[in-house]
Amino acid sequence: MDKMKDIKLIALDLDGTTLADSDSLSKRTQTAIESAIKSGITVVAASGRPFVMMPDSVMNIVGLDYAITSNGAVISKCGKTVHRSLILPDDVLKILGAVRNDDVILEGFIDGFTYADVRYVHRPLDYGCEYTRSCHGKIVDMRSFLSKHRNELDLISIISTDEKLRNRLWSSIEKACNSVEITTSTDHFVEIMSAEASKAKALLRLCDFLNIGMENVCACGNADNDADMIAESGLGAAVENASQKCLDRADIVIPSNNNDGVAQLIEKILKN
């Protein structure tokens, strides 16, 4: 494939893409990432996770210096934040107003840390997100917490197993707030960031800094929050277990996260 030629940067989503369902990084995938870095390709971890919850198995890879976290709200280099796009304080209050009558789980990301409803922390697998067990703050009254910290928020998640409720809240927040980006990384989540934040926007910002054209970028993911960077990249890849939105925007579909799809993608890029 011609698009595999001249790839200078590879952006990789983690959960459901680079990591297996066991939350582990296979030896083959690690070796492929290391080989790409040694060949001169910049490899970027692009995750919905906040920075402090990024897995050591990935972040300890020598030469993997850049990370896009919190769904694109934060860009870091060697563990230090170089850019943050915060939700506007007025939009935080509008989001809280939208959920005032609903019993939903709320979560907030602040400067790389997670603060979550204590109910969620105690039962994360009910909502499909194991890593939240190690969140920084276990909060009883999240509405008051988010209001108090409305000047500091990278991301707010609304978490519910009720799809109709999620869709209603998504729509009402979209109408109420002019400066937010809304997406989802997994079932049961509605994830809200600044309008300046998305994985695609963060990737464009980083590529501009590194003087790399998007035509020289490969982005790979599995969830709706990856679809925009897949569409914007010169080579967009989706694992076969990806959401339909990702699959529709991808140039190529690779094997699943449990079958070393990312490793196979990188190996083909290096071969080309």
N, C-alpha and C positions, 0 to 999 in steps of 0.2 A: 504494500500500500504506500503510495507516494507521500501521504500525510505522516508516515512514520519517519521520513527523512528529516534531518535537521531539527529534531526535538532538542530543545535546550533546557526545558523545565518540565518536570512532572509533578502535578499536584494530586495528592492521594487523600481521599476520604479514608477514615479509619474503620469505624464500626460498620459491619456488614459489607465492607469492601476490602480493605487491606488486612484486617484482623478476622480470624475465624470466629465462628459463633461462640467458641470457648473463650473469647477475648484474648487469644494468643496470636503471636506472630510466628508463622512457620519459618523454619530454617531456610527453605528455598526462597521465600519472599524477602527475608532479611538479606540473603546473599545477593539477590537481584537488585535491591535498593543500594547496597554497598557498591556493587559493580557499576551502577548508573552514576553514582557520585564520583567514583574513581575515573570514570570516562569523561568527566567534566560537566555532566548534567546536574542542574540544581533540582533537588528533590524537596518538596514542601509537603508537610502534613497539614491537611485542610479538614478541620473537624468541627462538629457542633459542640464538642466538649469545651469547658473552660480550661485554661492552660494548666492549672495545678492538677487536673484530672487526666491529662494526657498520659498514655502508658509509657513507662520507662523503656519497654522493649523497642519502641519506635524512637523516642526522643534521645536515647543514649547511642543511637547509630552515629558514628563519627562522620561529620560532614553534613548531617541533616540539621542545618542551622536555622531555617525559617519555619514558622508555624502560623497558620491561619486558624484562629480558634473562635469560640462563641459565635459560630455561623457567619464568620467574616467581620465581626465587630472589632476584633483584636488581631493585630499582626505583631509577631515577636521575632527577634533574632537572638539566638543563643540564650534564650530564657528571659530576655529583657524586652519589655513592650516598646515598640516603635510607633504604633498607631492604635488609637481607640476611637470608635464611633459610638457615642453615647445616645441613648434614647432621650428625647427632650423631656424635661420635667413635666410640662403640661400634658404630654402624651401619656406619661406614667399615670397621672391622675385620671385621665380619660379611660385608660385601660382598667384601672381599679373601679371606676364608675360603671364600666360595662359589666363587670363580674360581681357587682355589689350584692345581687340577690341570688347568686348561684353558689352552690357548695362545690367548689373546684379546688384542686391542689395548685398552689402557686410556687414558683421557683424563680430566683433571681441570680444573675451572674454579675459580680462586681470585681473588676480588675483581676480576672483569672480565678476567682473563688466562687463556689456555689453556696447559696443559702436557700434552704428548701423547707417546706411545710413538714413538720415533724412526722405527720402521718405518712408522707411519701417516703421519708428516710427509713422508717420502720418496715415498710412494705413495698420496696421499689420494684420487685418483680411483678407485682400486680399491674404495673404500668410499663413494664418492659425495659427497665434501665437499672442494671445492677450497680454501676459504678457510683451512684448517688449515695450509697451506704457510707462513703468516706467524705461526704460533703463537709464544708468548713463550718457552716452554721445550721443548726436544727432549730427552726423557728416555730413557735406556737401561733403567733399572730402575724402571718405573712403580709396581710394588707397594711398593717401599721408599719411593718418593717420596710416594705417597698415605698410607702409614702415618705417615710423618714429619709430614705436613701435615694430619693427620686433624681438627685443630681449626679448619681454615680453608676447608673445601671447600663451594662452592656447588652443585656438580654433579659427578657421575662418569658417564662414558659407557663402556659395554662395547661393543666393536665387533667384529663377526664376520660373515662371509658365510654361516655355517652357521645356517640358520633353526631347526633342531631344538635346537642348542646355545643359541641366544639364548632360545628359549622355556623351555628347562630352567633356565637361569640366572635368568631373570625370575621363574619360579615359586619357585625356591629362595630367592632374595633376598626376595621378597614374604613368604614364610613365616618367614624368619629375622629380618627387621627390622620392628618395629612402628611406626616413625616415618619412613617414607620414602614418597615418591610416585614411581612408575615410569611412564615414557611413552616415546614414540619420535617423532622428527621426520622420519626418513627410513629407508629400507631399511638394514639391517645394524647399526642402533643400538639399544641399550637404555640409556635415560637416567634416572639416579636422582638425586632431590633430596630435601630435607627434606619431611616430610608437610605442612609449612606453605607449601610452594612449589608453584605451578602457575601457568599463565598466568591461569586464572580467579581464583585466590585473590589473585594480585598485582593483577589488575584490580579486584576488589572492594575491596582495601585502598586502591588509588589513588582509586577513586571515592568512598570514604568520606572520604578526605582532601579531595577537591575538592568534596564535597557534591553529587555527581551520582548519581542513582538508576540502577540497572542497566537499568531500563526505558527510559532515555534514552541507552543505549549501543548502538553497532553494532560488532560484532567480526567480523573476516574472516580466514579461514585456509585451509590446505590439508592439514594433516597431523594425525595423531592427537593431538599435543601442543596443537593448537588447538581440539579438539572441545569441551573443557570450557568455554572462554570463549565459544565460539559458542552453546553451550546456555544459558549463564547470562545472555547479553545480551538486551536487548529485541529487537534485530534481529540475528540470526545469519546470516552469509553465508559460503558456501563457493565457491571457484572450481571450475569444472567439472572441473579436473584433480585435485581433492581426493581424499583417502582416503575409503573408504566410511563410516568412523566420523564424519568431518566432514559428509559429505553427509546422513547420517541425522539429524544434529542441527541442520542449517541451516534457517532460514525461507525463504531464497532461494538459488538457485544462479546465479552470475554467470559471464561468460566467463573463459577461462583467464588465467593470469599472462602468457602471451605475446600475449594479445589485449586488453590494457588493461582487464581485468575490474574491478580496483579503481577505476580512473578512472571507468568507467561507473557503478559503485555510488555513488561520491561525487557524481557529477553528478546522479544521480536523487535523492539525499538533499537536495542543495541546491535542486533544482527543487521539491521538496515543501515 
